[in-house]
Amino acid sequence: MKRHTWGLLIGSLLVILILASCGASNPSTSQTSSTTNGQGHGGMGMATLKATSTIGTSSDPMTDSLKGLSGKAFEVKFMQEMIVHHQAAVDMARLVPTHTRRPELNTLATNIITAQTKEIGQMTTWLGRWYKEKPLTDTMSVPGMMDMMSGMDKLKAAKGADFDKQFNALMIQHHQQGVNMANLIPSRTQRPELTRLGQDIVRTQSAEIQEMNNWQQAWFKVY
């Protein structure tokens, strides 16, 4: 009986050890597979998130020229360059009535001219009042303006649907640069006037970017 009992015990222990060994390897394999799959989906998710989060924060020459500045140096350069930037948007918007039949673009152009002409006036006043400075006369010295003017020349030659498509694409890019510049304000100045201006620029131009993106998709199926 004792030998039989010991035999059963030893046999049972062997079975348990074998099962434990298999169980240890299977979960590991399962876990590896699960982790690999999880990383596959998770990796795609993170990539998508990162791609989405970079929208609105991409770099451009005008924004880069401001990044190393703060206080007075930032404020003067920001206003001088934003005045040039705004004037370019106003000039583009003034092309709309004679180049398109889209009522949506005409409304947008009117809004851009009204808002940004007002902001040019505000910044011009602040430059003189705070620092005895004036807007730049050599606008081509502003980083990125040569490329912007090249796009403007192409836009002037376009008509109808071609103009609509080019205008939306160029103004989206232009607005995004304005948003990028305005997003620098909170960390580089304590001027409440500039803070409010930056908030207005981000809010207004971000909404217009979304509007133009929607038009691009609806009108030209570009996405």
C-alpha positions in Angstrom: 0.0 0.0 0.0 2.8 2.4 0.9 4.6 1.7 -2.3 1.4 2.2 -4.2 0.6 5.4 -2.3 4.1 6.8 -2.9 3.8 5.9 -6.6 0.6 7.8 -6.9 2.1 10.8 -5.1 5.2 10.9 -7.2 3.0 10.5 -10.4 0.7 13.3 -9.3 3.7 15.6 -8.6 5.1 14.9 -12.0 1.8 15.7 -13.7 1.6 19.0 -11.7 5.1 19.9 -12.6 4.5 19.3 -16.3 1.2 21.2 -16.2 2.9 24.1 -14.4 5.7 24.1 -16.9 3.2 24.2 -19.8 1.1 26.8 -18.1 4.1 29.1 -17.6 5.1 28.9 -21.2 1.6 29.3 -22.7 0.8 32.6 -20.8 4.1 33.9 -21.8 3.5 33.1 -25.5 -0.1 34.5 -25.1 1.2 37.5 -23.4 3.8 38.1 -26.1 1.2 37.8 -28.8 -1.2 40.0 -26.9 1.5 42.6 -26.2 2.6 42.6 -29.8 -1.0 43.1 -31.0 -1.5 45.7 -28.3 1.6 47.6 -29.4 0.5 47.4 -33.0 -2.8 49.0 -32.2 -1.3 51.2 -29.5 1.5 52.3 -31.8 -1.0 53.3 -34.4 -3.0 55.2 -31.9 -0.1 57.1 -30.5 1.2 57.9 -34.0 -2.3 59.2 -34.9 -2.4 61.2 -31.7 1.1 62.7 -32.3 0.2 63.5 -35.9 -3.0 65.2 -34.8 -1.3 67.1 -31.9 1.2 68.7 -34.3 -1.6 70.4 -36.2 -1.4 74.1 -35.2 2.0 73.8 -33.7 4.2 73.3 -36.8 7.1 75.7 -37.2 7.5 78.4 -39.8 10.2 81.1 -40.4 8.3 84.0 -38.9 7.5 82.1 -35.7 11.1 80.8 -35.5 12.4 84.3 -35.6 10.5 85.1 -32.4 11.2 82.0 -30.3 14.4 83.2 -28.7 13.0 86.6 -27.6 11.0 87.8 -24.6 9.9 91.1 -23.0 10.5 94.3 -25.1 12.5 92.6 -27.8 9.7 90.1 -28.4 6.9 92.6 -28.2 8.5 95.0 -30.8 9.5 92.2 -33.2 6.2 90.4 -32.8 4.1 93.5 -33.6 6.3 94.6 -36.5 6.2 91.1 -38.1 2.5 90.5 -37.3 1.7 93.9 -39.0 3.5 92.7 -42.1 1.7 89.3 -41.8 -1.7 90.8 -41.4 -1.2 93.2 -44.3 -0.4 90.2 -46.5 -3.7 88.6 -45.5 -5.6 91.8 -46.2 -4.0 92.0 -49.6 -5.0 88.5 -50.4 -8.5 89.1 -49.2 -8.9 92.1 -51.5 -8.4 89.9 -54.5 -11.5 87.8 -53.7 -14.4 90.0 -55.1 -12.8 90.1 -58.6 -11.6 86.5 -58.7 -14.4 84.3 -57.4 -18.2 84.0 -57.3 -18.3 82.1 -54.0 -20.3 84.2 -51.5 -18.7 82.2 -48.7 -15.2 83.5 -49.7 -16.5 87.0 -50.1 -17.9 87.0 -46.6 -14.6 85.5 -45.3 -12.6 88.1 -47.1 -14.7 91.0 -45.7 -14.2 89.6 -42.2 -10.4 89.2 -42.6 -10.1 92.8 -44.0 -12.1 94.2 -41.1 -10.5 92.3 -38.3 -6.9 92.5 -39.4 -7.0 96.1 -40.5 -8.2 97.0 -37.0 -5.4 94.9 -35.4 -2.8 96.5 -37.6 -4.0 99.9 -36.3 -3.8 98.7 -32.7 -0.3 97.3 -33.0 0.9 100.4 -34.9 -0.4 102.6 -32.0 1.2 100.3 -29.3 4.6 100.4 -31.1 4.7 104.2 -31.1 3.2 104.6 -27.6 5.3 102.0 -25.8 8.6 102.0 -27.6 8.6 105.0 -30.1 8.9 102.4 -32.9 7.2 102.2 -36.3 6.1 99.4 -38.5 8.7 97.9 -40.9 9.2 99.5 -44.2 11.3 96.7 -45.7 8.7 94.0 -45.5 10.8 91.6 -47.6 13.2 91.4 -44.7 10.6 89.5 -42.6 11.4 85.7 -42.6 9.1 83.8 -45.0 7.8 86.8 -46.9 9.5 86.0 -50.1 7.7 82.7 -50.3 4.4 84.3 -49.3 4.7 86.9 -52.1 5.5 84.1 -54.6 2.2 82.4 -53.6 0.4 85.8 -53.9 1.7 86.3 -57.5 0.3 82.9 -58.5 -3.0 83.7 -56.7 -3.4 87.0 -58.7 -3.3 85.0 -62.0 -5.9 82.5 -61.0 -9.7 82.7 -61.5 -12.8 80.8 -60.6 -12.4 77.3 -59.1 -8.6 77.5 -59.4 -8.5 80.7 -57.5 -10.9 79.3 -54.8 -8.6 76.3 -54.3 -5.4 78.3 -54.2 -6.9 81.0 -51.9 -8.1 78.5 -49.4 -4.8 76.6 -49.3 -2.7 79.8 -49.1 -4.9 81.4 -46.5 -5.0 78.3 -44.3 -1.2 78.2 -44.3 -1.1 82.0 -43.6 -3.6 81.8 -40.8 -1.7 78.9 -39.2 1.4 81.0 -39.1 -0.5 83.7 -37.4 -1.8 81.2 -34.8 1.7 79.9 -34.3 3.0 83.4 -33.6 0.2 84.3 -31.3 0.7 81.1 -29.3 4.1 82.4 -28.2 2.6 85.4 -26.5 1.7 84.0 -23.0 5.2 82.8 -22.2 7.1 85.9 -23.6 5.2 89.0 -22.5 3.1 90.3 -19.6 1.4 93.0 -21.7 -2.4 92.3 -21.2 -3.1 94.1 -24.5 -0.9 91.7 -26.4 -2.4 88.7 -24.5 -5.9 89.7 -25.5 -4.8 90.3 -29.1 -3.2 86.9 -29.2 -6.3 85.2 -27.9 -8.4 87.0 -30.5 -6.0 85.9 -33.3 -6.0 82.2 -32.1 -9.8 82.0 -31.7 -10.7 83.8 -34.9 -8.1 82.4 -37.3 -8.5 78.8 -35.9 -12.2 79.0 -36.7 -11.5 80.3 -40.2 -9.0 77.6 -40.8 -11.6 75.0 -39.9 -14.1 76.7 -42.2 -11.7 76.8 -45.1 -10.7 73.1 -44.5 -14.4 72.2 -44.7 -14.8 74.2 -48.0 -11.8 72.4 -49.5 -13.3 69.1 -48.7 -16.7 70.0 -49.9 -15.7 71.8 -53.0 -12.6 69.9 -54.2 -12.6 66.6 -52.4 -8.9 67.1 -51.5 -8.9 64.8 -48.5 
